[in-house]
Amino acid sequence: MGCGLASWFGAALDWPLAQYLERERRGTAETLASTLMDEGEEDKEFSLAADEWDAMRAELLHGPEVASVLVALPETDRPAVHVMSSSILVKRPNVEVQILVSGEDEERSADTAFCRSVVEFLISALDAVNPAFGRVCAGEPVTPKANLDAVLKRKIRKSVAEARQLLRGYAWVTVCPAELTDALGGADALKRSGAFHRVTSLASGGTVLQATETLAAFSDEAMRKTFEALAPVLPTGVPRFDPAAPYVRFVPEDAGRFAGGRR
């Protein structure tokens, strides 16, 4: 857990945090970095702009309950970047990690260079671990629930506990653990499926599956191709629209019907 957290925040330090730390040194941005080892304890705060990354990394290696780096800019009331981790809902040794990058969704989602940077960050951050699940999306709710958790009414803890037996969801970029990559025939089989623009094997297991070159290109057709390629390892059941999460994207089909006889 600790090594994975250090890898996640360390990769974020290279991109996208580096530019904002430089702005903080010039007085045009503010970063707030902290860790909380256990609920009920006090936060430990760090100044990354003052080269306190090593001290924060040492805390991350011990697996804090919560860790966060928040970037605030004077010209906006939304955080420019928020990197965080928490094990509160998923319970140790499981941990949920997120990175939120603000901006004009339409502009960035069609920017090839930006989209490539997002995927490269993910590969760098996860290469040292065999992650149970991951996704990259825009315009959808940012919660611990994956898309299939919401529309199949799956409890988060059950979904997390079964994440190496059933893939929790799919998105523009989906991170598939080694166990389920193998169940799908391996990275080469996923490349041959034609559903993905890029398939990258992680050094410690698992694959990063990028459906289209840009987020903007992730159409309903591209999403269906992703769904059908991953159907053999998706939870079965007919997904239902959730009025509490109206912007969740999903294919309204039972994955069991597209599993190629492997269920």
Secondary structure as a PSIPRED ss2 file (coil, helix, strand):
# PSIPRED VFORMAT (PSIPRED V4.0)

   1 M C   1.000  0.000  0.000
   2 G H   0.000  1.000  0.000
   3 C H   0.000  1.000  0.000
   4 G H   0.000  1.000  0.000
   5 L H   0.000  1.000  0.000
   6 A H   0.000  1.000  0.000
   7 S H   0.000  1.000  0.000
   8 W H   0.000  1.000  0.000
   9 F H   0.000  1.000  0.000
  10 G H   0.000  1.000  0.000
  11 A H   0.000  1.000  0.000
  12 A H   0.000  1.000  0.000
  13 L H   0.000  1.000  0.000
  14 D H   0.000  1.000  0.000
  15 W C   1.000  0.000  0.000
  16 P C   1.000  0.000  0.000
  17 L H   0.000  1.000  0.000
  18 A H   0.000  1.000  0.000
  19 Q H   0.000  1.000  0.000
  20 Y H   0.000  1.000  0.000
  21 L H   0.000  1.000  0.000
  22 E H   0.000  1.000  0.000
  23 R H   0.000  1.000  0.000
  24 E H   0.000  1.000  0.000
  25 R H   0.000  1.000  0.000
  26 R C   1.000  0.000  0.000
  27 G C   1.000  0.000  0.000
  28 T C   1.000  0.000  0.000
  29 A C   1.000  0.000  0.000
  30 E E   0.000  0.000  1.000
  31 T E   0.000  0.000  1.000
  32 L E   0.000  0.000  1.000
  33 A E   0.000  0.000  1.000
  34 S E   0.000  0.000  1.000
  35 T E   0.000  0.000  1.000
  36 L E   0.000  0.000  1.000
  37 M C   1.000  0.000  0.000
  38 D C   1.000  0.000  0.000
  39 E C   1.000  0.000  0.000
  40 G C   1.000  0.000  0.000
  41 E C   1.000  0.000  0.000
  42 E C   1.000  0.000  0.000
  43 D C   1.000  0.000  0.000
  44 K E   0.000  0.000  1.000
  45 E E   0.000  0.000  1.000
  46 F E   0.000  0.000  1.000
  47 S C   1.000  0.000  0.000
  48 L H   0.000  1.000  0.000
  49 A H   0.000  1.000  0.000
  50 A H   0.000  1.000  0.000
  51 D C   1.000  0.000  0.000
  52 E C   1.000  0.000  0.000
  53 W H   0.000  1.000  0.000
  54 D H   0.000  1.000  0.000
  55 A H   0.000  1.000  0.000
  56 M H   0.000  1.000  0.000
  57 R H   0.000  1.000  0.000
  58 A H   0.000  1.000  0.000
  59 E H   0.000  1.000  0.000
  60 L H   0.000  1.000  0.000
  61 L C   1.000  0.000  0.000
  62 H C   1.000  0.000  0.000
  63 G C   1.000  0.000  0.000
  64 P C   1.000  0.000  0.000
  65 E C   1.000  0.000  0.000
  66 V E   0.000  0.000  1.000
  67 A E   0.000  0.000  1.000
  68 S E   0.000  0.000  1.000
  69 V E   0.000  0.000  1.000
  70 L E   0.000  0.000  1.000
  71 V E   0.000  0.000  1.000
  72 A E   0.000  0.000  1.000
  73 L C   1.000  0.000  0.000
  74 P C   1.000  0.000  0.000
  75 E C   1.000  0.000  0.000
  76 T C   1.000  0.000  0.000
  77 D C   1.000  0.000  0.000
  78 R C   1.000  0.000  0.000
  79 P C   1.000  0.000  0.000
  80 A C   1.000  0.000  0.000
  81 V E   0.000  0.000  1.000
  82 H E   0.000  0.000  1.000
  83 V E   0.000  0.000  1.000
  84 M E   0.000  0.000  1.000
  85 S E   0.000  0.000  1.000
  86 S E   0.000  0.000  1.000
  87 S C   1.000  0.000  0.000
  88 I C   1.000  0.000  0.000
  89 L C   1.000  0.000  0.000
  90 V C   1.000  0.000  0.000
  91 K C   1.000  0.000  0.000
  92 R C   1.000  0.000  0.000
  93 P C   1.000  0.000  0.000
  94 N C   1.000  0.000  0.000
  95 V C   1.000  0.000  0.000
  96 E E   0.000  0.000  1.000
  97 V E   0.000  0.000  1.000
  98 Q E   0.000  0.000  1.000
  99 I E   0.000  0.000  1.000
 100 L E   0.000  0.000  1.000
 101 V E   0.000  0.000  1.000
 102 S C   1.000  0.000  0.000
 103 G C   1.000  0.000  0.000
 104 E C   1.000  0.000  0.000
 105 D H   0.000  1.000  0.000
 106 E H   0.000  1.000  0.000
 107 E H   0.000  1.000  0.000
 108 R H   0.000  1.000  0.000
 109 S H   0.000  1.000  0.000
 110 A C   1.000  0.000  0.000
 111 D C   1.000  0.000  0.000
 112 T H   0.000  1.000  0.000
 113 A H   0.000  1.000  0.000
 114 F H   0.000  1.000  0.000
 115 C H   0.000  1.000  0.000
 116 R H   0.000  1.000  0.000
 117 S H   0.000  1.000  0.000
 118 V H   0.000  1.000  0.000
 119 V H   0.000  1.000  0.000
 120 E H   0.000  1.000  0.000
 121 F H   0.000  1.000  0.000
 122 L H   0.000  1.000  0.000
 123 I H   0.000  1.000  0.000
 124 S H   0.000  1.000  0.000
 125 A H   0.000  1.000  0.000
 126 L H   0.000  1.000  0.000
 127 D C   1.000  0.000  0.000
 128 A C   1.000  0.000  0.000
 129 V C   1.000  0.000  0.000
 130 N C   1.000  0.000  0.000
 131 P C   1.000  0.000  0.000
 132 A C   1.000  0.000  0.000
 133 F C   1.000  0.000  0.000
 134 G E   0.000  0.000  1.000
 135 R E   0.000  0.000  1.000
 136 V E   0.000  0.000  1.000
 137 C C   1.000  0.000  0.000
 138 A C   1.000  0.000  0.000
 139 G C   1.000  0.000  0.000
 140 E C   1.000  0.000  0.000
 141 P C   1.000  0.000  0.000
 142 V C   1.000  0.000  0.000
 143 T C   1.000  0.000  0.000
 144 P C   1.000  0.000  0.000
 145 K C   1.000  0.000  0.000
 146 A C   1.000  0.000  0.000
 147 N H   0.000  1.000  0.000
 148 L H   0.000  1.000  0.000
 149 D H   0.000  1.000  0.000
 150 A H   0.000  1.000  0.000
 151 V H   0.000  1.000  0.000
 152 L C   1.000  0.000  0.000
 153 K C   1.000  0.000  0.000
 154 R C   1.000  0.000  0.000
 155 K C   1.000  0.000  0.000
 156 I H   0.000  1.000  0.000
 157 R H   0.000  1.000  0.000
 158 K H   0.000  1.000  0.000
 159 S H   0.000  1.000  0.000
 160 V H   0.000  1.000  0.000
 161 A H   0.000  1.000  0.000
 162 E C   1.000  0.000  0.000
 163 A C   1.000  0.000  0.000
 164 R C   1.000  0.000  0.000
 165 Q C   1.000  0.000  0.000
 166 L C   1.000  0.000  0.000
 167 L C   1.000  0.000  0.000
 168 R C   1.000  0.000  0.000
 169 G C   1.000  0.000  0.000
 170 Y C   1.000  0.000  0.000
 171 A C   1.000  0.000  0.000
 172 W C   1.000  0.000  0.000
 173 V E   0.000  0.000  1.000
 174 T E   0.000  0.000  1.000
 175 V E   0.000  0.000  1.000
 176 C E   0.000  0.000  1.000
 177 P C   1.000  0.000  0.000
 178 A H   0.000  1.000  0.000
 179 E H   0.000  1.000  0.000
 180 L H   0.000  1.000  0.000
 181 T H   0.000  1.000  0.000
 182 D H   0.000  1.000  0.000
 183 A H   0.000  1.000  0.000
 184 L C   1.000  0.000  0.000
 185 G C   1.000  0.000  0.000
 186 G C   1.000  0.000  0.000
 187 A H   0.000  1.000  0.000
 188 D H   0.000  1.000  0.000
 189 A H   0.000  1.000  0.000
 190 L H   0.000  1.000  0.000
 191 K H   0.000  1.000  0.000
 192 R H   0.000  1.000  0.000
 193 S C   1.000  0.000  0.000
 194 G C   1.000  0.000  0.000
 195 A C   1.000  0.000  0.000
 196 F C   1.000  0.000  0.000
 197 H C   1.000  0.000  0.000
 198 R E   0.000  0.000  1.000
 199 V E   0.000  0.000  1.000
 200 T E   0.000  0.000  1.000
 201 S E   0.000  0.000  1.000
 202 L C   1.000  0.000  0.000
 203 A C   1.000  0.000  0.000
 204 S C   1.000  0.000  0.000
 205 G C   1.000  0.000  0.000
 206 G C   1.000  0.000  0.000
 207 T E   0.000  0.000  1.000
 208 V E   0.000  0.000  1.000
 209 L E   0.000  0.000  1.000
 210 Q E   0.000  0.000  1.000
 211 A C   1.000  0.000  0.000
 212 T C   1.000  0.000  0.000
 213 E C   1.000  0.000  0.000
 214 T C   1.000  0.000  0.000
 215 L C   1.000  0.000  0.000
 216 A C   1.000  0.000  0.000
 217 A C   1.000  0.000  0.000
 218 F C   1.000  0.000  0.000
 219 S C   1.000  0.000  0.000
 220 D H   0.000  1.000  0.000
 221 E H   0.000  1.000  0.000
 222 A H   0.000  1.000  0.000
 223 M H   0.000  1.000  0.000
 224 R H   0.000  1.000  0.000
 225 K H   0.000  1.000  0.000
 226 T H   0.000  1.000  0.000
 227 F H   0.000  1.000  0.000
 228 E H   0.000  1.000  0.000
 229 A H   0.000  1.000  0.000
 230 L H   0.000  1.000  0.000
 231 A H   0.000  1.000  0.000
 232 P H   0.000  1.000  0.000
 233 V H   0.000  1.000  0.000
 234 L C   1.000  0.000  0.000
 235 P C   1.000  0.000  0.000
 236 T C   1.000  0.000  0.000
 237 G C   1.000  0.000  0.000
 238 V C   1.000  0.000  0.000
 239 P C   1.000  0.000  0.000
 240 R C   1.000  0.000  0.000
 241 F C   1.000  0.000  0.000
 242 D C   1.000  0.000  0.000
 243 P C   1.000  0.000  0.000
 244 A C   1.000  0.000  0.000
 245 A C   1.000  0.000  0.000
 246 P C   1.000  0.000  0.000
 247 Y C   1.000  0.000  0.000
 248 V C   1.000  0.000  0.000
 249 R C   1.000  0.000  0.000
 250 F C   1.000  0.000  0.000
 251 V C   1.000  0.000  0.000
 252 P C   1.000  0.000  0.000
 253 E C   1.000  0.000  0.000
 254 D C   1.000  0.000  0.000
 255 A H   0.000  1.000  0.000
 256 G H   0.000  1.000  0.000
 257 R H   0.000  1.000  0.000
 258 F H   0.000  1.000  0.000
 259 A C   1.000  0.000  0.000
 260 G C   1.000  0.000  0.000
 261 G C   1.000  0.000  0.000
 262 R C   1.000  0.000  0.000
 263 R C   1.000  0.000  0.000
